[in-house]
Amino acid sequence: MADTKAKPDKLTSIVASLVRDAESYRNELGDDRDKANEYFDGEMNDVPVMVGRSSVVSRDVRANIKKAKPSLVRTLLGNDKVVEYEPVAEGEEAQAEQATEYVNYVILPESKGYEAIEDALTDAMKLRNGILRWYYDKKISVQVSNHTGLDEDAITQLVADDSVEVLEASQTFETIQDLNGSSILTPVYDLKIKRRSEKGRWVVAAVPPEQFLVHPDTIDLDESPLVGINTRERRSDLVAMGFDRKKIYGIPAVGENDDKEMEEDTRRQDIFKFGDDMPKALEELEYYELYVRIDQDDDGIAELRRLIYAGAIKEEYLLSNEEWDEVPFADIVIERRPHQREGVSVTDDTKDDQKVKTVLLRETLDNLYWQNKPQPIAQEEAIVNPDAVLNPSFGKPIRVASGTDVRAALGFTQVPFVAASSFQMLDYFDKRMRDTTGISDASGGLPADALQNVTATASALMEQSGIGQTELMVRTSARGLKRMFKGLLKLIIKHQDKPRTVMLRKKWVTFDPRQWNAEMDATPNVGLGAGTRERDMAAVQMVLGVQEKLLAAYGDVGNPFVKPQNVSNAIGKLVEAAGLPSGDMFFTKPTEQDIAKLEQMQQQQANQPNPEVEKAKAEAAAKAEKQQQDFQLAQQKLANDRELQLERINQEMALKRYQIEQELQLKSRQSAVQALTGEPMSHVSIGGMPG
């Protein structure tokens, strides 16, 4: 790594050395990128076309990229929320939710972020690395307007703005009537003004690879001694950026850079260039925006600084030198190379096969052409009109001399068909490309059994094989997008200095990024992966089914497994899997207030008595009371019966005692009478039957 300790007089020389290394590295990769673009466009200069032979090109690079790209873009950009921000401290949940909505629904559409991400993904598949850049574009805008028929009050109000400059003014008089009906002459003014205003906007852009500068030793952009862009800007645009007009117009215009221009021409295919009569304001200058790690304050630690040069890397052409907080670039790769910044592209895996298949296709077609149009064999003296043989046309007769044997005068070569083996080789290379890249028809989300009759098991295996590589591309690309989204949030918080109110879901919502934590984590929403829509929908429906069972088992009040937010999230994923843009058209996402209100209502309903339960309780109470009454009646009856029985026994005993007493008295009288008379008496039994 270069010495990063620099005094002001050595700064430019160090930066120039770093830029030379980066440009040399860029030019080395330029040949590979040129070939990749040519192969993608079907221009194979390394397989020259022979005169009069087939010039067909097998466009396998383009075909494989087009197979994988739809699933890649759908998975990364097809969700309602491309990115979700996550809090890093307690109490930041609301900030993270607002940041998620602001970036997805406001910033990305305004900054053309969707187009930039798609372009970067295409570059990654075709050219190994896609480069994303995010920045705040602040420019001075000038508008010229004409105003007519103004009175003095209107003029005063119009020119009171410091940003307004009067270019032309004229005065005329108009006759008007006052309240009394008298005609008076009133001056009116016509003005031509120029209004200067400063406007800013967030930009997410895919950087063309030939404009990107990075040190050749770089693995991680954050650790690179130099990262930046080298492009061309018009003088007018540089002045609009706020740079000094006199200095900008004193810098020489751009020259010719063969390597860079060749790659740019290949990418853009057609470029319009002015002649020598180009207006001064439209002349282009070399523009360098560099992020360099350099020790300018001489404290022994290299800090990140942003340096802007125009024209060349010279001290007198330095337009800006300021400290910076991060490198605003992100690498997008679909397949990583260990210990390297440069990735692996689909072109790397398929260009050799495309070259061989192109040769095979040309030879196969040449063989077919020769069979369909065999070469004639003719006797010159026997053919009266040889032009009919050399330039044949349908229906044109070939005349032979009188008395000539036609079979001897004219014949055709017999070309054998030797291209049958070519078809087998073409199939072999198609299979080899599938094995090398992992890309098949299923990679684009197309089920394998949609094209041919195969068993369900074979179809599933083919589908998983094709989807697996695309899912790897998605996960690898998402790492680069994560860096971009984190940087974009920091940029928003840095430059938006006041709240902004926008229409969101038919409601006015105010966003104030000044209160947000710039270190919030960002997670690209890759959904369920890169599978087919049918697989995604089946997975979400399975989740919904499990949620339904848990709600039925544990109820919807205080359910420890399923909350209303969980069900809403599952419904949203189901809508996304179905390919619809947003679930808001079909389902209303509950807010925290809605959920709290619903839980309160459910709790109140839970506390209120259930009519059926109350009815059952009443019936049980009545039954218990009746049983109690029956028991009490039975007890009373038993007590009464006992009392009656005791009374009867007592009465019988009293009667028995009375009988015994009477008999004893009778016996005693009889004994007394017998003793007086001396005559025996009849026997009386004590306790016998009365009477």
C-alpha positions in Angstrom: 0.0 0.0 0.0 1.2 3.5 -0.7 2.5 5.8 2.0 -0.7 7.5 3.2 1.0 10.2 5.3 1.0 13.4 3.3 1.8 17.0 3.6 -0.3 19.4 1.5 2.4 19.7 -1.2 2.7 15.9 -1.5 -1.0 15.2 -1.5 -1.5 15.4 -5.3 1.5 13.4 -6.1 0.4 10.5 -3.8 -3.2 10.7 -5.2 -1.8 10.7 -8.8 0.2 7.6 -8.1 -2.8 5.8 -6.6 -4.9 6.8 -9.6 -2.3 5.5 -12.0 -2.4 2.1 -10.3 -6.2 2.1 -10.3 -6.4 3.1 -14.0 -3.9 0.4 -15.0 -5.9 -2.2 -13.1 -9.1 -0.9 -14.8 -7.5 -1.2 -18.2 -6.4 -4.7 -17.5 -9.9 -5.7 -16.8 -11.2 -3.7 -19.8 -10.4 -6.4 -22.4 -12.4 -9.0 -20.4 -15.3 -6.6 -20.1 -15.2 -5.8 -23.9 -15.3 -9.5 -24.7 -18.2 -10.0 -22.3 -20.2 -7.2 -23.8 -19.5 -8.5 -27.3 -20.4 -12.1 -26.4 -23.6 -10.8 -24.8 -24.5 -8.9 -27.9 -23.6 -11.7 -30.2 -20.6 -10.1 -31.7 -17.7 -12.6 -31.6 -14.7 -11.0 -33.2 -12.5 -13.8 -32.1 -14.4 -16.2 -34.3 -14.2 -14.5 -37.7 -16.8 -15.3 -40.3 -15.5 -16.9 -43.5 -16.8 -15.4 -46.8 -19.8 -17.2 -48.1 -20.2 -19.3 -45.0 -22.6 -19.3 -42.1 -22.3 -16.3 -39.7 -24.7 -17.5 -37.0 -23.8 -17.0 -33.3 -24.9 -19.1 -30.4 -25.9 -16.5 -27.8 -25.5 -18.7 -24.7 -24.2 -15.9 -22.5 -27.3 -13.8 -23.1 -29.6 -16.8 -22.8 -28.3 -17.9 -19.4 -28.4 -14.3 -18.0 -31.9 -13.9 -19.2 -32.9 -17.2 -17.5 -31.5 -16.2 -14.1 -32.3 -12.5 -14.2 -36.1 -12.6 -13.8 -36.0 -14.7 -10.7 -33.1 -12.6 -9.3 -34.9 -9.3 -9.9 -38.3 -10.6 -8.7 -36.8 -11.9 -5.4 -34.8 -8.8 -4.6 -37.1 -6.1 -6.0 -40.5 -7.7 -6.2 -41.4 -7.3 -2.6 -43.5 -4.5 -1.3 -40.5 -3.6 1.0 -37.2 -4.1 -0.7 -35.3 -3.3 2.6 -36.3 -3.4 6.2 -34.4 -1.4 8.9 -33.9 -2.9 12.3 -33.4 -1.0 15.6 -30.1 -1.4 17.4 -31.3 0.0 20.7 -34.4 -0.3 22.9 -37.1 2.1 22.0 -36.1 2.6 18.3 -38.8 0.3 16.9 -40.9 3.2 15.7 -37.9 4.9 14.0 -36.9 1.7 12.2 -40.5 1.3 10.9 -40.6 4.9 9.7 -37.1 4.6 8.0 -38.3 1.4 6.3 -41.4 3.1 4.9 -39.5 6.3 3.9 -36.8 4.5 2.0 -39.0 2.0 0.3 -41.9 4.2 -0.7 -40.3 7.6 -1.1 -36.5 7.6 -1.6 -36.1 4.6 -3.8 -38.6 5.7 -6.4 -37.4 9.3 -6.4 -33.7 8.3 -6.6 -34.4 5.7 -9.4 -33.0 3.1 -7.1 -34.9 0.2 -8.6 -33.4 0.8 -12.0 -29.9 1.2 -10.5 -30.1 -2.0 -8.6 -31.4 -3.9 -11.7 -28.5 -2.5 -13.8 -26.0 -3.4 -11.2 -27.3 -7.0 -11.0 -27.0 -7.2 -14.8 -23.4 -5.9 -14.7 -22.7 -8.5 -12.0 -24.0 -11.4 -14.1 -22.3 -10.1 -17.2 -19.2 -8.3 -16.1 -18.4 -9.9 -12.7 -19.0 -6.8 -10.5 -21.9 -4.4 -10.4 -21.1 -1.0 -8.7 -23.8 0.9 -6.9 -23.2 4.5 -5.8 -25.4 6.8 -3.6 -25.0 10.5 -3.2 -26.8 13.7 -2.6 -26.9 15.7 -5.8 -27.1 19.4 -5.0 -27.1 21.8 -7.9 -28.0 25.3 -8.8 -30.9 25.6 -11.2 -31.6 28.6 -13.4 -35.0 29.4 -14.9 -35.9 32.3 -17.1 -39.5 33.4 -17.3 -41.5 36.3 -18.7 -44.2 38.2 -16.8 -46.5 40.7 -18.4 -49.1 43.2 -17.2 -47.7 43.7 -13.7 -48.5 46.6 -11.4 -46.0 48.2 -9.0 -47.1 46.0 -6.1 -46.7 42.8 -8.1 -43.2 43.9 -9.3 -42.1 44.7 -5.7 -43.3 41.3 -4.5 -41.6 39.5 -7.4 -38.2 41.1 -7.2 -38.1 41.1 -3.4 -36.6 37.5 -3.6 -32.8 37.7 -3.6 -32.7 34.8 -6.1 -34.5 36.8 -8.8 -32.5 38.9 -11.3 -34.3 41.2 -13.7 -33.0 40.7 -17.2 -35.3 43.0 -19.2 -38.0 45.5 -18.2 -40.5 47.6 -20.1 -43.3 50.0 -19.2 -46.6 50.7 -20.9 -49.8 52.5 -19.9 -53.3 51.2 -19.7 -56.5 53.1 -19.3 -58.7 52.0 -16.5 -61.8 53.5 -14.8 -61.8 54.4 -11.1 -64.8 54.1 -8.8 -66.2 57.4 -10.0 -66.1 56.2 -13.7 -63.2 58.5 -14.6 -60.6 57.2 -17.0 -57.0 57.3 -15.7 -53.7 56.1 -17.1 -52.0 53.4 -15.1 -48.4 52.1 -15.7 -48.0 48.3 -16.2 -44.7 46.5 -16.5 -43.4 43.6 -18.5 -40.4 41.8 -17.0 -38.1 39.0 -18.0 -36.4 37.5 -15.0 -33.9 34.8 -14.1 -34.4 32.9 -10.9 -31.6 30.9 -9.4 -32.6 28.2 -7.0 -30.6 25.4 -5.2 -32.1 22.0 -5.4 -31.0 18.7 -4.0 -32.0 15.1 -4.5 -30.9 11.7 -3.5 -29.4 9.6 -6.2 -28.8 5.8 -6.4 -26.9 5.0 -9.6 -25.1 2.0 -11.2 -21.6 3.0 -12.1 -20.3 1.9 -15.5 -17.3 -0.4 -14.8 -15.0 1.7 -17.1 -15.6 4.7 -14.9 -14.9 3.0 -11.6 -11.5 3.4 -10.0 -10.3 1.1 -7.2 -6.8 0.1 -6.0 -5.7 -3.3 -7.4 -5.0 -4.7 -3.9 -8.5 -4.0 -2.7 -10.6 -6.8 -1.2 -13.0 -4.6 0.9 -13.9 -1.2 -0.4 -13.9 0.2 3.2 -10.2 -0.7 3.5 -9.1 0.4 0.0 -6.6 3.3 -0.2 -8.5 4.7 -3.1 -12.0 4.3 -4.5 -13.7 6.7 -6.9 -15.0 7.4 -10.3 -13.4 9.0 -13.4 -16.1 10.3 -15.8 -16.7 13.4 -17.9 -18.7 16.4 -16.8 -19.7 19.5 -18.8 -18.5 22.8 -17.6 -22.0 23.9 -17.2 -22.8 21.0 -14.8 -19.7 21.6 -12.8 -20.7 25.3 -12.3 -24.2 24.1 -11.3 -22.5 21.9 -8.6 -21.2 25.1 -7.0 -17.6 25.2 -8.2 -16.0 28.5 -9.2 -17.0 29.4 -12.8 -13.7 31.2 -13.6 -11.7 28.2 -12.5 -13.8 25.7 -14.3 -13.6 27.7 -17.6 -9.8 27.9 -17.3 -9.3 24.1 -17.2 -8.5 22.4 -20.6 -11.2 20.3 -22.2 -11.0 16.6 -22.3 -8.6 14.8 -24.7 -8.8 11.3 -26.1 -8.4 8.2 -23.9 -8.2 5.2 -26.2 -8.7 2.4 -23.6 -11.5 4.1 -21.7 -13.3 5.4 -24.8 -13.1 2.0 -26.5 -14.8 0.2 -23.6 -17.4 3.0 -23.3 -18.1 2.8 -27.1 -18.6 -1.0 -26.8 -21.0 -0.5 -23.9 -23.0 2.4 -25.4 -22.8 1.1 -29.0 -23.4 4.5 -30.5 -22.2 7.9 -29.3 -22.9 11.3 -30.7 -20.0 13.7 -30.5 -19.9 17.4 -31.3 -17.4 18.8 -33.7 -15.0 21.6 -33.1 -17.8 24.1 -32.8 -19.0 22.9 -29.4 -20.2 25.7 -27.1 -17.8 26.4 -24.2 -20.5 25.5 -21.6 -21.0 22.1 -23.2 -17.3 21.1 -23.3 -16.4 18.1 -21.3 -13.8 17.9 -18.6 -12.2 14.8 -17.0 -13.8 14.6 -13.6 -12.4 12.6 -10.7 -14.3 12.1 -7.5 -11.9 10.2 -5.2 -12.2 8.8 -1.7 -8.7 8.4 -0.5 -7.3 7.2 2.9 -4.5 9.6 3.6 -2.9 11.2 6.7 -3.2 14.9 5.9 -3.3 16.1 9.4 0.0 14.3 10.2 -1.4 12.4 13.3 -0.1 9.0 12.0 -3.6 7.7 11.1 -5.0 7.7 7.6 -8.4 9.3 7.4 -10.9 9.1 4.6 -11.1 12.2 2.5 -13.1 13.2 -0.6 -11.0 14.8 -3.3 -12.5 16.2 -6.5 -10.3 17.1 -9.5 -11.3 18.4 -12.9 -9.2 18.2 -16.0 -6.3 16.1 -14.5 -4.8 15.1 -11.2 -2.9 18.3 -10.6 -2.7 20.6 -7.6 -4.1 23.6 -9.5 -7.1 21.5 -10.7 -8.2 20.4 -7.2 -11.7 21.6 -6.7 -12.6 20.1 -3.3 -10.7 18.5 -0.4 -12.8 17.5 2.7 -13.1 14.9 5.3 -15.7 12.2 4.6 -17.5 9.6 6.7 -17.8 6.6 4.4 -17.1 5.2 0.9 -20.4 5.6 -1.0 -19.9 2.6 -3.2 -21.0 -1.0 -3.0 -19.9 -4.1 -4.9 -22.6 -6.4 -6.2 -21.4 -9.9 -7.1 -23.4 -13.0 -7.8 -20.6 -15.4 -6.9 -17.6 -14.5 -4.7 -14.0 -15.4 -5.3 -12.3 -16.1 -2.0 -9.9 -13.4 -0.9 -10.7 -11.3 -4.0 -12.9 -8.3 -4.6 -13.7 -9.4 -8.2 -16.5 -11.9 -8.5 -17.4 -14.6 -11.0 -19.9 -13.8 -13.8 -22.2 -15.9 -15.9 -20.0 -14.9 -18.8 -17.0 -16.5 -17.2 -18.8 -19.8 -17.0 -20.3 -19.8 -20.5 -18.2 -17.8 -23.0 -15.9 -20.8 -23.9 -19.0 -23.0 -24.5 -20.6 -20.3 -26.6 -17.4 -20.1 -28.7 -17.4 -23.9 -29.4 -21.2 -24.0 -30.0 -20.9 -21.1 -32.5 -18.3 -23.0 -34.5 -20.4 -26.2 -34.4 -23.6 -24.4 -35.4 -21.8 -22.7 -38.3 -20.3 -26.0 -39.6 -23.7 -27.7 -39.1 -25.5 -25.1 -41.1 -22.8 -25.0 -43.8 -23.2 -28.8 -44.2 -27.0 -28.3 -44.6 -26.6 -25.5 -47.0 -24.3 -27.6 -49.2 -26.8 -30.4 -49.2 -29.7 -28.2 -50.1 -27.7 -26.3 -52.8 -25.2 -28.8 -54.2 -22.4 -27.6 -56.4 -23.0 -28.1 -60.1 -20.7 -30.0 -62.5 -21.2 -28.9 -66.1 -19.5 -29.3 -69.5 -18.9 -25.8 -70.8 -19.4 -26.6 -74.5 -22.6 -28.5 -73.8 -24.4 -25.7 -71.9 -25.8 -23.0 -74.2 -26.7 -20.6 -71.3 -24.1 -21.2 -68.5 -25.5 -18.2 -66.5 -28.5 -20.4 -65.7 -26.1 -22.8 -64.0 -23.9 -20.2 -62.3 -26.8 -18.0 -61.1 -29.8 -20.3 -61.0 -33.4 -19.0 -60.5 -36.7 -20.8 -60.1 -38.2 -21.8 -63.4 -35.3 -20.7 -65.5 -34.4 -23.4 -68.1 -30.9 -24.8 -68.6 -30.4 -25.2 -72.4 -27.9 -27.8 -73.7 -26.5 -28.2 -77.2 -28.4 -30.3 -79.7 -27.5 -34.0 -79.5 -25.9 -33.7 -76.0 -26.6 -36.3 -73.3 -28.1 -34.2 -70.5 -26.9 -36.6 -67.8 -23.3 -36.2 -69.1 -23.5 -32.5 -69.7 -24.8 -31.5 -66.2 -24.4 -33.1 -62.7 -24.2 -32.2 -59.0 -21.8 -33.1 -56.3 -23.1 -35.4 -53.6 -22.3 -33.8 -50.2 -22.6 -36.3 -47.3 -24.5 -35.2 -44.2 -21.9 -35.3 -41.5 -23.6 -32.9 -39.1 -25.6 -35.5 -37.2 -22.8 -35.8 -34.6 -22.9 -32.0 -34.2 -26.3 -32.2 -32.6 -25.1 -34.6 -29.9 -22.2 -32.2 -29.2 -24.5 -29.3 -29.0 -26.6 -31.2 -26.4 -23.4 -32.1 -24.5 -22.3 -28.4 -24.3 -25.8 -27.4 -23.2 -25.6 -30.0 -20.4 -22.0 -28.8 -19.5 -23.2 -25.2 -19.2 -26.0 -26.3 -16.8 -23.5 -28.2 -14.7 -21.0 -25.3 -14.7 -23.5 -22.4 -14.1 -26.3 -24.3 -12.2 -28.7 -22.3 -14.4 -31.6 -24.1 -16.0 -35.1 -23.3 -17.1 -36.1 -23.6 -13.5 -33.8 -20.8 -12.5 -36.2 -18.3 -13.9 -39.0 -19.7 -11.8 -40.3 -22.1 -14.5 -41.1 -25.6 -13.2 -39.1 -28.3 -15.1 -42.2 -30.4 -15.8 -43.7 -27.5 -17.7 -41.6 -28.4 -20.7 -41.6 -32.2 -20.8 -43.2 -35.2 -19.4 -41.1 -36.3 -16.4 -42.0 -37.9 -13.1 -42.8 -35.7 -10.1 -39.6 -36.7 -8.3 -37.4 -35.9 -11.3 -39.2 -32.6 -11.8 -38.7 -31.6 -8.2 -35.0 -32.5 -8.4 -34.5 -30.5 -11.6 -36.4 -27.6 -10.1 -34.4 -27.5 -6.9 -31.1 -27.8 -8.8 -31.9 -24.8 -11.0 -33.4 -22.7 -8.1 -30.4 -23.5 -5.9 -27.9 -21.5 -8.0 -30.3 -18.6 -8.3 -30.8 -18.5 -4.6 -27.1 -18.4 -4.1 -26.9 -15.4 -6.4 -29.7 -13.7 -4.4 -28.0 -14.2 -1.1 -24.6 -13.1 -2.4 -26.1 -10.0 -4.1 -28.0 -9.1 -0.9 -24.8 -8.5 1.0 -23.8 -5.7 -1.4 -27.3 -4.3 -1.2 -27.1 -4.3 2.6 -24.1 -2.0 2.5 -25.9 0.3 0.0 -29.1 0.6 2.1 -27.1 1.4 5.3 -25.2 4.1 3.5 -28.3 5.5 1.9 -29.9 5.9 5.4 -26.9 7.8 6.7 -27.0 10.0 3.6 -30.7 10.8 4.3 -30.1 11.6 7.9 -27.1 13.8 7.0 -28.9 15.9 4.4 -32.5 16.2 5.3 -32.6 19.0 7.8 -36.4 19.4 8.2 -39.5 17.2 8.4 -41.1 16.1 5.2 -44.8 15.2 4.7 -45.8 12.9 1.9 -48.9 11.0 0.8 -48.6 7.4 1.8 -51.4 4.8 1.6 -53.9 7.6 1.1 -52.7 9.3 4.3 -50.4 12.2 4.9 -47.4 11.0 6.8 -44.6 13.2 8.2 -41.0 11.8 8.3 -38.3 13.5 10.3 -35.0 11.6 9.8 -33.1 14.0 12.2 -34.4 11.9 15.1 -33.3 8.5 13.6 -30.3 6.5 14.5 -27.9 6.5 11.6 -26.4 3.1 12.7 -29.6 1.1 12.3 -29.1 -2.2 10.6 -30.5 -2.9 7.1 -31.8 -6.2 5.8 -32.7 -6.7 2.2 -35.9 -8.5 1.9 -35.2 -11.6 -0.1 -38.6 -13.2 0.7 -38.8 -17.0 0.4 -35.9 -17.3 -2.0 -35.8 -17.7 -5.8 -38.2 -20.5 -6.2 -41.4 -20.7 -8.2 -44.5 -18.7 -7.2 -46.3 -22.0 -6.6 -43.6 -23.1 -4.1 -43.7 -19.7 -2.4 -47.5 -19.7 -2.1 -47.5 -23.2 -0.8 -45.0 -22.3 1.9 -47.0 -19.3 3.1 -50.2 -21.3 3.0 -48.6 -23.9 5.2 -47.7 -21.2 7.7 -51.2 -19.8 7.7 -52.6 -23.3 8.3 -50.3 -23.8 11.3 -51.4 -20.3 12.6 -55.0 -21.3 12.2 -54.5 -24.5 14.3 -52.7 -22.6 17.0 -55.5 -20.0 17.2 -58.1 -22.7 17.4 -56.1 -24.5 20.1 -55.1 -21.6 22.3 -57.6 -18.9 21.4 -57.0 -15.5 20.0 -56.7 -13.7 23.4 -53.3 -14.0 25.0 -52.1 -16.6 22.5 -48.4 -17.2 23.2 -47.7 -18.4 19.7 -49.7 -16.3 17.2 -50.4 -12.5 17.4 -52.4 -10.4 15.0 -49.2 -9.0 13.6 -48.0 -12.5 12.7 -51.2 -13.2 10.7 -50.9 -9.9 8.9 -47.3 -10.6 8.0 -48.3 -14.0 6.6 -51.1 -12.5 4.5 -48.7 -9.9 3.1 -46.2 -12.6 2.1 -49.0 -14.6 0.4 -49.9 -11.5 -1.7 -46.3 -11.0 -2.6 -45.9 -14.6 -3.6 -48.9 -14.4 -5.8 -47.1 -11.7 -7.8 -49.3 -8.8 -6.7 -47.6 -5.5 -5.9 -49.0 -4.9 -2.4 -51.4 -6.4 0.0 -52.7 -3.0 1.0 -55.3 -3.2 -1.8 -56.8 -6.3 -0.3 -56.0 -6.3 3.4 -55.6 -3.6 6.0 -52.5 -3.9 8.1 -53.4 -3.4 11.7 -51.6 -0.7 13.6 -50.5 -1.0 17.2 -53.5 1.0 18.2 -55.8 -1.4 16.3 -54.2 -4.4 17.9 -54.4 -2.9 21.4 -58.1 -2.0 20.8 -58.8 -5.5 19.5 -57.1 -7.1 22.5 -59.1 -4.8 24.9 -62.4 -5.8 23.2 -61.4 -9.5 23.4 -60.5 -9.1 27.0 -63.8 -7.4 27.8 -65.7 -10.1 25.9 -63.7 -12.7 27.9 -64.7 -11.0 31.2 -68.4 -10.7 30.2 -70.5 -13.8 31.2 -71.3 -16.2 28.4 -75.1 -16.6 28.0 -74.9 -20.3 27.4 -72.6 -20.8 30.4 -74.9 -18.7 32.5 -77.9 -20.7 31.4 -76.1 -24.0 32.2 -75.1 -22.5 35.6 -78.8 -21.5 36.3 -80.1 -24.9 35.3 -77.5 -26.6 37.5 -78.4 -24.3 40.4 -82.1 -25.0 39.9 -81.5 -28.7 39.8 -79.3 -28.5 42.9 -82.0 -26.5 44.7 -84.7 -29.0 43.7 -82.5 -31.8 44.9 -82.0 -30.0 48.2 -85.7 -29.4 48.6 -86.4 -33.1 47.8 -83.8 -34.1 50.3 -85.3 -31.8 53.0 -88.8 -33.1 52.3 -87.5 -36.6 52.6 -85.8 -35.8 55.8 -89.0 -34.1 57.1 -91.1 -37.0 56.1 -88.6 -39.4 57.8 -88.7 -37.3 60.9 -92.5 -37.2 60.9 -92.7 -40.9 60.4 -90.4 -41.5 63.3 -92.4 -39.2 65.5 -95.6 -41.0 64.5 -94.1 -44.4 65.2 -92.8 -43.3 68.6 -96.2 -41.9 69.4 -97.9 -45.1 68.5 -95.4 -47.1 70.5 -95.9 -44.8 73.5 -99.7 -45.2 73.2 -99.5 -48.9 73.0 -97.2 -49.1 76.0 -99.5 -46.8 77.9 -102.4 -49.0 77.1 -100.5 -52.1 78.1 -99.6 -50.5 81.4 -103.3 -49.6 82.0 -104.4 -53.2 81.3 -101.9 -54.6 83.7 -102.9 -52.1 86.4 -106.6 -53.0 85.9 -106.0 -56.7 86.0 -103.9 -56.3 89.1 -106.6 -54.3 90.7 -109.2 -56.9 89.7 -107.1 -59.8 91.0 -106.6 -58.0 94.2 -110.4 -57.5 94.7 -111.0 -61.1 93.7 -108.5 -62.2 96.3 -110.3 -60.1 98.9 -113.7 -61.4 98.0 -112.5 -65.0 98.1 -110.9 -64.4 101.4 -114.3 -63.2 102.7 -116.5 -65.8 101.1 -114.1 -68.7 100.9 -115.2 -69.5 97.4 -112.6 -69.8 94.6 -112.6 -67.2 91.8 -112.0 -67.6 88.1 -108.3 -67.2 87.0 -107.3 -63.8 85.8 -104.2 -63.6 83.5 -102.1 -60.5 84.1 -101.5 -58.8 80.9 -104.1 -60.8 79.1 -106.4 -59.5 76.5 -108.8 -57.0 78.0 -112.3 -58.0 78.5 
